[in-house]
Structures are given as C-alpha cells and as structure tokens.
Amino acid sequence: MSDKDEVAPAAIYGHCLTTYQAMLSTAQIVEGDAGEEMVVWEGMLTHLISDLHLSTPYYTKIRRDLLRMGCVAQLKRGGGTAPSQWRLIKEPTIDLFNEAQEPKAPPIDKYEILKQDFLQLVRRVQILEEALEHVIRSAERGQ
C-alpha cells in the first residue's frame, strides 16, 4: 500500500491511547489473587476523560474500545465517590483497534431493492386483476 493509500487512524483510537497512557502513568503494580503481578489503575474513568479534555460523550466509546481490544479489564466497579479499579493489560495499537471494531453492515444494493419493489408491485397487480376477473365473472353469472 502506498503512502497516499494509507488511511489515518480514527480520532477515537488516539483518545483510547491517550487514556490508556494516562491510566498507566498513575497505575501501581499489585499482587493478584493467584499471586501474579498486575498493573492496576484506580480512579474514576469519567473524571480522567474530563481531565484529558476529551468530550464526555467519548467516555462510553473509549471504555468499550479499550475493553474490546483487550487492553484493560475492570476489576472493581466504582460508583458515586468510590473509584473503580482497572487492570492494564496491553497498550492499544492501531491493529488491535481495527480488529476490535464492530463489522459494518454491507452496502445496500439499490438496484436489488428497486427490483424487489417492482416484483412486489407486479404481483399485487396480478392479484388485483384476478380479483377483478372473478368479480366480472360473478356479475355475468348473476345477470
């Protein structure tokens, strides 16, 4: 792929990376239940997003994408004034980001839609013609 064919990563990827790096900068190494060492960030993700001057509506997308990429795992859910705890697993990459995106719906074939609409109309006209013929035959027999 040439340089001009390359597509710039989505802005949300940059927000995910920035958020992860901010979490990592204040994370601590703790011992897990199985005795393994884990990197854990504790805090309020909504506040962190705000502190990074990212728009509040990005919170859900950033959180979802970090989880989908396998970069973080929530250990403890916060709420109110209680912070949440997040295990930091791996830094986001553009490849992880691209793989984690939900598949897009296939493009709509407008010709196929018009063709189906046309065939439905043809069938409706056929039904109406048959019904009209039946009415005419019935009327002729009744006279």
Backbone hydrogen bonds, N-H to C=O, Kabsch-Sander energy under -0.5 kcal/mol:
donor,donor_aa,acceptor,acceptor_aa,energy
5,D,2,S,-1.1
6,E,2,S,-0.9
6,E,3,D,-0.6
13,Y,10,A,-1.1
14,G,10,A,-1.1
15,H,11,A,-1.8
16,C,12,I,-2.3
17,L,13,Y,-2.5
18,T,14,G,-2.6
19,T,15,H,-2.4
20,Y,16,C,-2.7
21,Q,17,L,-2.6
22,A,18,T,-2.1
23,M,19,T,-2.3
24,L,20,Y,-2.7
25,S,21,Q,-1.9
26,T,22,A,-0.7
26,T,23,M,-1.0
27,A,24,L,-0.9
28,Q,40,V,-2.8
30,V,28,Q,-0.6
30,V,38,M,-3.0
32,G,36,E,-4.0
35,G,32,G,-1.8
38,M,30,V,-3.1
39,V,88,L,-0.5
40,V,28,Q,-3.4
40,V,38,M,-0.6
41,W,86,W,-3.0
43,G,84,S,-2.3
45,L,43,G,-0.7
48,L,44,M,-2.3
49,I,45,L,-2.6
50,S,46,T,-1.8
51,D,47,H,-3.0
52,L,48,L,-1.9
53,H,50,S,-1.9
54,L,49,I,-2.3
58,Y,55,S,-2.1
59,Y,56,T,-2.0
61,K,57,P,-0.6
62,I,58,Y,-3.0
63,R,59,Y,-2.7
64,R,60,T,-2.7
65,D,61,K,-2.8
66,L,62,I,-2.7
67,L,63,R,-2.0
68,R,64,R,-2.8
69,M,65,D,-2.5
70,G,67,L,-1.1
71,C,66,L,-2.1
72,V,66,L,-1.1
73,A,87,R,-1.7
75,L,73,A,-0.5
75,L,85,Q,-2.7
76,K,85,Q,-1.6
79,G,82,A,-2.0
82,A,79,G,-2.6
84,S,43,G,-2.4
85,Q,76,K,-2.5
86,W,41,W,-3.1
87,R,73,A,-3.4
88,L,39,V,-3.1
88,L,86,W,-0.5
89,I,71,C,-3.6
89,I,87,R,-0.6
90,K,71,C,-1.1
97,F,93,T,-2.6
98,N,94,I,-2.7
99,E,95,D,-2.4
100,A,96,L,-1.8
101,Q,97,F,-0.7
101,Q,98,N,-0.7
110,K,108,I,-1.1
113,I,109,D,-1.9
114,L,110,K,-2.5
115,K,111,Y,-2.6
116,Q,112,E,-2.4
117,D,113,I,-2.5
118,F,114,L,-2.6
119,L,115,K,-2.5
120,Q,116,Q,-2.2
121,L,117,D,-2.2
122,V,118,F,-2.5
123,R,119,L,-2.2
124,R,120,Q,-2.2
125,V,121,L,-2.5
126,Q,122,V,-2.3
127,I,123,R,-2.3
128,L,124,R,-2.5
129,E,125,V,-2.8
130,E,126,Q,-2.5
131,A,127,I,-2.4
132,L,128,L,-2.6
133,E,129,E,-2.6
134,H,130,E,-2.2
135,V,131,A,-2.2
136,I,132,L,-2.6
137,R,133,E,-2.7
138,S,134,H,-2.5
139,A,135,V,-2.4
140,E,136,I,-2.4
141,R,137,R,-2.2
142,G,138,S,-1.6
143,Q,139,A,-0.8
143,Q,140,E,-0.5
